[in-house]
Amino acid sequence: MLREFIKCSGPEERIRLIDESVPSDWDESELATVCQIAGVTDRVAGMDVEETLEVLRSALSDKLDESLEDDEVNRPFHRM
């Protein structure tokens, strides 16, 4: 799963990957690496795989929302 996660072009694809996977798809070391990439390692300490995937999905959703907001703010104003 790690390779698939890395191949994703952004948070939206990564969220889809998580949504389409099941906990047994992820081994412990891959999930730990993905959590490091997403910056949630400290938030998932002691959690099982299912809980970790939920936290990871939430963090990616937050990142996607921030990205969409940044796009909205940086979009030039157009008059009609």
Secondary structure, DSSP 8 states (H G I E B T S, - for coil): -HHHHHH--SHHHHHHHHHH--GGG--HHHHHHHHHHHT-GGGSTT--HHHHHHHHHHHHHHHHHHHHHHHHHHS-----
